[in-house]
């Protein structure tokens, strides 16, 4: 189906979702929009929202009230979103597809290593691998989000939990991103 969603959250929150962000001018700063424009054309990771941006308040276009994030997606089975005031956000690109990671800056600081720092690149590498092995990725973006579970896939977004090593995180990310091909495009019955 085709989805259009509007998610209204406190102004300090950052939202990741299935689909394309339709109103970046309303929910992102000019600097964040410029960083995203660079990231989609680069195979190097770009920090969209940094820990310093979060600490200084520069990560949000306003501090009080609410903001409504609008996303749209075509030809997906369902849509999902995640939000947090503590998300760091990194991105990189592959053939015009934006590969993004969102992770909790507070939690990441307390892990033995900063395993989420390469997560956007891990998502990009997964897109590249499956693209070349099977079929081009049909969506405009893929997001990996540090979530409450170790792995759960949705169209264009997967939740990946707290991993203690980059290898463990990559194993989960590439598995969950791979579901965009095998249940997403192929349409297999995962329950069965």
C-alpha positions as CSV (number, residue, x, y, z in Angstrom):
1,X,0.0,0.0,0.0
2,X,0.9,3.7,-0.1
3,X,1.2,5.5,3.3
4,X,1.1,9.1,4.4
5,X,1.7,9.5,8.1
6,X,1.9,12.6,10.4
7,X,3.6,12.1,13.7
8,X,3.2,14.9,16.3
9,X,5.8,14.8,19.0
10,X,7.4,17.2,21.5
11,X,9.7,19.6,19.7
12,X,12.8,18.1,21.2
13,X,12.2,14.7,19.6
14,X,13.8,13.3,16.4
15,X,11.7,10.8,14.4
16,X,12.8,8.0,12.1
17,X,10.1,6.3,10.0
18,X,9.2,4.2,7.0
19,X,9.2,6.4,4.0
20,X,10.5,9.8,2.9
21,X,10.4,12.8,5.2
22,X,8.0,15.2,3.3
23,X,8.5,18.3,5.5
24,X,12.2,18.7,6.4
25,X,11.9,22.4,6.3
26,X,9.5,22.2,9.3
27,X,11.3,19.7,11.5
28,X,15.0,20.0,10.6
29,X,17.5,22.9,10.9
30,X,19.0,24.3,7.7
31,X,22.3,22.7,8.7
32,X,20.7,19.3,9.1
33,X,19.0,19.6,5.7
34,X,22.4,20.6,4.1
35,X,24.1,17.6,5.8
36,X,21.4,15.2,4.4
37,X,21.9,16.6,0.9
38,X,25.6,15.8,1.2
39,X,25.1,12.4,2.7
40,X,22.8,11.0,0.0
41,X,25.5,11.6,-2.6
42,X,28.4,10.3,-0.5
43,X,29.7,6.9,0.4
44,X,31.3,8.5,3.5
45,X,29.3,8.9,6.7
46,X,27.9,12.3,7.5
47,X,26.8,13.2,11.0
48,X,23.3,14.8,10.7
49,X,22.7,15.3,14.4
50,X,25.7,14.9,16.7
51,X,26.0,14.5,20.5
52,X,27.2,18.1,20.6
53,X,24.1,19.3,18.7
54,X,21.9,17.5,21.2
55,X,23.7,19.0,24.2
56,X,23.6,22.5,22.9
57,X,20.0,22.4,21.7
58,X,21.1,23.1,18.1
59,X,19.6,19.8,17.0
60,X,16.0,21.1,16.9
61,X,14.5,24.1,15.0
62,X,12.5,25.0,18.2
63,X,12.6,23.9,21.8
64,X,9.1,24.3,23.0
65,X,5.7,23.0,21.8
66,X,5.4,20.2,19.3
67,X,6.5,19.4,15.7
68,X,4.7,17.3,13.2
69,X,6.9,15.0,11.1
70,X,5.3,13.9,7.8
71,X,6.4,10.8,5.9
72,X,5.1,9.1,2.8
73,X,5.9,5.6,1.4
74,X,4.8,3.8,-1.7
75,X,4.4,0.0,-2.2
76,X,5.1,-1.1,1.4
77,X,3.4,-3.7,3.6
78,X,3.2,-1.5,6.7
79,X,4.7,1.7,8.2
80,X,6.5,2.2,11.5
81,X,8.2,5.0,13.4
82,X,10.5,5.6,16.3
83,X,11.2,8.8,18.3
84,X,13.6,10.0,20.9
85,X,15.0,13.3,22.2
86,X,18.4,11.5,22.4
87,X,18.9,10.2,18.9
88,X,22.2,10.9,17.2
89,X,21.6,10.6,13.4
90,X,24.2,9.6,10.8
91,X,23.7,9.0,7.1
92,X,25.5,8.0,3.9
93,X,24.4,7.1,0.4
94,X,24.4,4.4,-2.2
95,X,23.0,5.0,-5.7
96,X,20.8,7.8,-4.4
97,X,19.5,5.7,-1.5
98,X,19.9,7.3,1.9
99,X,21.3,4.9,4.5
100,X,20.6,6.3,8.0
101,X,21.2,5.3,11.6
102,X,19.6,6.6,14.8
103,X,21.0,5.8,18.1
104,X,20.7,6.9,21.7
105,X,23.6,9.2,22.5
106,X,23.3,8.6,26.3
107,X,23.3,4.8,26.0
108,X,26.0,4.7,23.3
109,X,28.3,6.6,25.6
110,X,28.2,3.8,28.2
111,X,28.8,0.8,25.9
112,X,32.2,-0.9,26.0
113,X,32.9,0.5,22.5
114,X,31.0,3.0,20.4
115,X,29.5,0.3,18.1
116,X,26.7,2.4,16.7
117,X,29.2,4.9,15.1
118,X,29.4,2.8,11.9
119,X,25.7,1.7,11.8
120,X,24.8,3.9,8.8
121,X,27.7,2.6,6.9
122,X,26.7,-1.0,7.8
123,X,23.2,-0.3,6.4
124,X,24.8,1.2,3.2
125,X,27.0,-1.9,2.8
126,X,24.0,-4.2,3.3
127,X,22.0,-2.3,0.6
128,X,25.0,-2.5,-1.7
129,X,25.5,-6.3,-1.1
130,X,21.8,-7.2,-1.7
131,X,21.5,-4.8,-4.6
132,X,24.4,-6.4,-6.4
133,X,23.5,-10.0,-5.4
134,X,19.8,-10.0,-6.0
135,X,17.9,-6.9,-7.1
136,X,18.1,-3.1,-6.7
137,X,16.7,-1.6,-3.6
138,X,13.3,-0.1,-4.5
139,X,13.0,2.5,-1.8
140,X,14.5,5.9,-1.3
141,X,16.0,5.3,2.2
142,X,16.8,2.7,4.8
143,X,17.0,3.4,8.5
144,X,18.5,1.4,11.3
145,X,17.4,2.4,14.8
146,X,18.7,1.4,18.2
147,X,15.5,0.1,19.5
148,X,14.1,-2.0,22.4
149,X,14.6,-5.3,20.6
150,X,17.7,-6.9,19.1
151,X,16.2,-7.2,15.6
152,X,12.8,-6.4,14.0
153,X,12.3,-5.5,10.3
154,X,9.9,-3.2,8.7
155,X,9.9,-1.6,5.2
156,X,12.8,0.9,5.1
157,X,13.4,0.7,8.9
158,X,14.7,-1.9,11.2
159,X,15.1,-1.9,15.0
160,X,18.4,-3.2,16.2
161,X,19.2,-3.5,19.9
162,X,22.2,-2.9,22.0
163,X,25.1,-4.9,20.6
164,X,28.4,-5.2,22.4
165,X,30.5,-5.3,19.3
166,X,30.5,-3.9,15.8
167,X,30.4,-7.5,14.4
168,X,27.3,-8.4,16.4
169,X,25.6,-5.2,15.3
170,X,26.5,-5.7,11.7
171,X,25.1,-9.2,11.8
172,X,21.8,-7.9,13.0
173,X,21.6,-4.9,10.7
174,X,22.4,-6.8,7.5
175,X,19.9,-9.5,8.5
176,X,17.1,-7.0,9.2
177,X,17.9,-4.9,6.1
178,X,17.8,-8.1,4.1
179,X,14.2,-8.5,5.0
180,X,13.4,-5.7,2.6
181,X,14.1,-8.3,-0.1
182,X,12.8,-11.4,1.6
183,X,9.6,-10.6,2.8
184,X,9.4,-7.1,1.4
185,X,9.8,-7.5,-2.3
186,X,9.4,-11.2,-2.5
187,X,6.3,-11.3,-0.3
188,X,6.9,-14.6,1.4
189,X,4.9,-15.6,4.4
190,X,7.3,-15.1,7.3
191,X,5.0,-16.6,9.9
192,X,4.9,-19.8,7.9
